[in-house]
Structures are given as C-alpha cells and as structure tokens.
Amino acid sequence: MLSISGKPYDTLEQVIGISGDSDQSLKVYDIQYKDVDLNDDGTFKTGEILKAINEKTKMVYIQRSAGYSWRPAIRIEDIENIIKEVKSVNPDVVVMVDNCYGEFLDYKEPTDVGADIMAGSLIKNPGGGLALTGGYVVGRTNLVEKVAARLTSPGIGKECGLTFGQTRSMFQGLFMAPNVVAGAIKGLYLHPSYTNHLIVKFAQNPMLTGATSFRPLNSAHLKKWLNFVKAYKPLHQ
Ligand SMILES: Cc1ncc(COP(=O)(O)O)c(C=O)c1O
C-alpha cells in the first residue's frame, strides 16, 4: 500500500499498523505500507511517487481531504493527472480514494477520473445531515465485492448487512446532500468575508480549491472566532 497524500488520518494509522499494537492490523497480515508526503501547496510529488511504485505495489491510496491534518484538500484535476501517471507505470495498481468531505463539490468525483475504488462517510457530505451513521464504497464491481466480503461475511458479501432501520434517513439524506453541501460551501465563502479581520490564516482558501466542505481552524482562530461571537451577541438582546 502506497499512500501518496502523506499519512492517512489518525484512525487509519492503527488499522494499517503505523501506530498502535493491534494484532489485526494490515501490517500483521504482511501488507507493507509506505507514504509520500504532499507538497506544501497540496500537490502531489509526482517524481517521488512514480519512483516509489514497484511490482509489489498493489494499491495507491489518496486521501482527498485534510482529515485532522493542516494541509489543503486535493483538487479533482490533480487526482486525475496523478492517476494517469500511476497507471502509466503500473496499470494493474488499484487506486483507492478516500473521498470524505469531497462529495458534490465538483462536477466529477474521483471514480469519474480513473479511481478504481472510493469510500466516504455518510456523516459528512453524502448523508445530508440526516444519516446517523454509515459510509459508502463505490467503484469497480470486483473490488466492491472484495470489500463486501470483508465488511460483512466472506462468501456472501453484499447479500447480507445490517442497516438498523436507517435506510430511509440514509436515502433521504442522500437526496438532500447536494443542497446541504451547497449551503456549507456558501458558508465557507461568506464566513471569511465577515471575519477576515479576525481570522488571519486558514489552512486553505476554499475559493481557490473547491476541494473540501470544511475549513480547519487552529486554537488561535477559534479564540478569535469565539470573541467575534461574544461581541455579536449584544446586538440581539
Ligand atoms: C479524511 C477522513 N476520511 C474518513 C473519515 C471517516 O469517517 P467516519 O467517521 O464516518 O468513519 C474521516 C473522519 O473524520 C476523515 O477525516
């Protein structure tokens, strides 16, 4: 597994076996892991990535959004270009994208530009604020079948699964999602325009990238933001 957007977000570190001491991590199953960091501006280090791919590389992994780290999200055109480069070196490599926070932000999704498989979270963009839990996996049928076999039961895969009666809110959330994401994006545009004098530096400018539905703030920004809210309150009293 070669992660080409730096280390994945914290939780996955234990799953992969980069941290923690789980006896069920990918590492324990002899799946080796390597990563290549992004450039500071959020672009891929193409040369380094292509050098890191060899005949043992089965999966190239891209995390589209920042997760809990302080870096820009990756633009869809950059994902498209790097997938072309990766496939030119080894067409059999499976490209997997964690699309969390990226859905409905662009006209295309990573699977439209060459990703073989993609996953995301229903408690973010595609759940439209209504899905209580869950996630999705989409992509090439044979790969989705493999995921299903791990996720539910080996041998019967997608034939079984438990939704705890949540199907209705999941699909209602999906229906609402593009609208909800559009609202979030409007907030991202509006927010800096009235707090710019308070919040000096963000991890990224969504106007430039359009690649994520959230804006990371550090504790200094948060303090300024809270002061702004406190100052605003008396207007309503
Ligand atoms: C980049 C990224 N991918 C995936 C997830 C997983 O989402 P969930 O909490 O639904 O498992 C998160 C959660 O924060 C995330 O930041």
The ligand as an ORCA input file, in Angstrom:
! r2SCAN-3c Opt
* xyz 0 1
  C     -10.338     12.009      5.845
  C     -11.358     11.171      6.552
  N     -11.764     10.019      5.991
  C     -12.690      9.242      6.588
  C     -13.244      9.588      7.793
  C     -14.197      8.586      8.414
  O     -15.438      8.953      8.665
  P     -16.323      8.125      9.719
  O     -16.239      8.881     10.982
  O     -17.691      8.074      9.157
  O     -15.717      6.772      9.843
  C     -12.842     10.764      8.429
  C     -13.387     11.143      9.731
  O     -13.080     12.139     10.311
  C     -11.882     11.595      7.792
  O     -11.451     12.737      8.353
*
